[in-house]
Amino acid sequence: MNIRTPIDRARRSLVRGVLAVMVAVLAPLKAWAARNNVAFDTKLLEEGIAAIGADGAIETDRIVFKAPDIAENSAIVHLEIQSLLPQTATIWLFAEKNPQPLVAQFDLLPGLEPYVAVRIKMADSAFLRVVVKAADRFYFVRRETKVTIGGCAG
């Protein structure tokens, strides 16, 4: 006979709660551990692109990249990126003249709309490059943004 007392139910509830909190804490840590430290630590655009494996990326018009022509304040540059490529898995954003050119990496789960909006700092007027991995191939688009007030010094 299996009789559960209120103490047993409370103990089981506590264990379930602790497990839920552990999952909530460990999931972001797992994502952080998967971060490509080599790519984020590079000092040159070409090194960062090589570190993510996108040396032979193909330029495409299937990536919609909205960036201002002139950013009044380079500490807050608003960007929007949308991939029209099927099976988009990852989106990287590079700022050519930043001390560390790889600014952001977005890993997308299957079924998610490949759209991101982000605000970044820029060291100086520079070309911004978006690299997308879709269907195990790399694609890119770039555009120049000029800044009037500096944001991040190297």
KOLFI-255364 format. One record per residue: residue in three letters; x negated, y negated, z of N, C-alpha, C in turn. Coordinates in steps of 0.05 Angstrom, whole numbers, plus 5000, padded with zeros to 4 digits. Example, Ala and Ser with C-alpha at 12.3 -4.5 7.8 and 13.67 -1.06 7.14 Angstrom:
! residues 2
ala473651145156475450905156473650665156 ser474350455142472750215143474249995157 
***
This chain:
! residues 154
met498350235000500050005000498249755000 asn498949564982497249324979498949084988 ile498448995012499948765023498048535025 arg498748315011497048075012498147885032 thr496347805050497147615070496647335059 pro497747135073497246865065494346795064 ile492746915081489846865081488546975056 asp489447215047488347335022489047154998 arg491547064997492346894975490846634975 ala490346514998488746265000485946314992 arg484746545000482046604992481846634962 arg483646784950483646814921484046554906 ser485746384917486146124905483645954907 leu482245964929479745824933477645924913 val477346184910475446294892476046204863 arg478546214855479346124828478645824825 gly479145664845478445374843475545334841 val473945474856471045444855470045534827 leu471045744817470245834790470945624768 ala473345514771474145304751472345064752 val471544984776469644754779466944824767 met466045074772463445154761463445154730 val465645244718465945234689465944954679 ala467344774693467544494685464744354687 val463144434706460544314710458444434691 leu458544694687456544834671456944794641 ala459344754631459844714602458244474591 pro458444244604456744014594453744074596 leu452944214617450144284620449144464597 lys450844644589450244824566449844664541 ala451644464536451444294513448844134514 trp448144024538445743874540443244044535 ala443344294545441144474540440744534511 ala442844534495442744584466441644344451 arg441344124464440343874451437643924438 asn437243814415434743844400432743634410 asn431343704432429543504444427343424424 val426343604408424243534389425143314370 ala427543344359428643144341429142874355 phe430142884379430742634393428142494402 asp425942634406423442524415421642424392 thr422342464367420642374345420642074344 lys418441974332418141684330418541574302 leu418641754282418941684254421441814242 leu422841674225425241784212424742054199 glu422542074183421942314169421542554187 glu420242494210419742714230422442804242 gly424242624248426842694259428442864239 ile428442784214429942934194428743214190 ala426043224191424743494189425443664213 ala425543544237426043694262428843814262 ile430843694248433443814247433744004223 gly431644014207431644204184432944094159 ala433243824157434643704135432843574114 asp430443674111428543564092429743534064 gly431143724054432243724027435143634026 ala435943464044438743374044439443234018 ile441943274010442943163984444642913990 glu444142703975445742463979448542513967 thr450542413981453342473973455042233978 asp457342223964459342023970461742143986 arg461342383995463442524010463142474041 ile461442294048461242204076462041904076 val464041844091465041564093463541444118 phe461941244112460341124133460840824134 lys462240744156462840454160460940334180 ala459340144170457439994187457539704178 pro457139524196457239244188454739174171 asp455138994152452938894136451038724154 ile452338564172450838404191451938444218 ala450238524237451138564265450338314281 glu452238184292451637944308449838004332 asn450338234344448838314368448038604364 ser445438654361444538924355444739104380 ala445439004403445839174426448539314425 ile450339224407453039344405453739344375 val452839554361453439584332455439814330 his457939744321460139934318459940084292 leu459940344293459740514268461940724268 glu462940794245464841004241463941194219 ile464141454225463141654206465341854202 gln465941924177467842134171466742304149 ser466742564153465742754133468142864118 leu468042854091470042974075469043244064 leu466743334074465643584066466943814081 pro467744024068468944254082466844394100 gln467744504122466144654141463944474154 thr464644224159462744044173462244154201 ala459644204208458944314234457644104252 thr455843934240454343744256453943484241 ile454043264256453542994245451242874261 trp449142784248446942644261446942354251 leu446142174269445841894262443041794268 phe441741674248439041574251439041274246 ala437441134261436840844257433840824252 glu433140754227430440774217428340634234 lys428840404244426740244259427040264289 asn428740434299428940464328426440614338 pro425640574364423340714375423641014372 gln426041114375426741394370429041394350 pro428441454325430441414304433041584307 leu432941824318435341984322436941864344 val439241744337440841604357443041784369 ala444241964353446442124362446642384346 gln447642584360448342844347451042924357 phe452842994338455543074344455943354333 asp456243554351456843824342459843864343 leu460943944321463843964318464744254318 leu466944314333468044574333469744614308 pro469944864298471544904274474444814279 gly475644694259478344594261478544304270 leu476444184281476543904289476143724265 glu477443494265477043304244474243184246 pro472743204225469943104226469842794225 tyr470642664246470642374248469542294275 val467642104276466641994301466441694298 ala466741554321466241274322464441234346 val462441064343460441024363459240744362 arg458240654385456840394386453940454393 ile452140344378449240394383447740134386 lys445240164396443339944396441439974373 met440639754361438739754339436339584347 ala433939674341431539514347431239274329 asp432139314303431639104283433439164259 ser433638994241435039044216433839294204 ala435539484194434439734185436539884169 phe435640094156437440284143438440474165 leu440940524165442140734181442740974163 arg442241214173442641454157444341644173 val446341754159448041964170447342224155 val446742424170446142694159448342874169 val449543034151451643224157450843504149 lys451343684167450943974160453744084156 ala454144184131456744294124456244544107 ala457544764114457245014100454245084097 asp452745054118449845114119448144964099 arg449044724090447444554073447444274086 phe445444114079445143844090445743634069 tyr447243424078447943204061447342944076 phe447042724061446542474075447742234060 val448042024075448741764064447341554080 arg446641324068445241124084446240844075 arg445940664093446640384087445040204106 glu444639964096443039764111444739594128 thr443939544153445239364171443139164181 lys443738904177441938694187442938594214 val441038544232441738444258440738164263 thr442138014279441337734284440137704312 ile440937874331439837854359438838134365 gly436338164373435038434379436438574402 gly436338844400437739004420435939184436 cys434139344423432439524438429639504429 ala427939434447425039394440423539654443 gly421339684427419739924429417339864442 
***
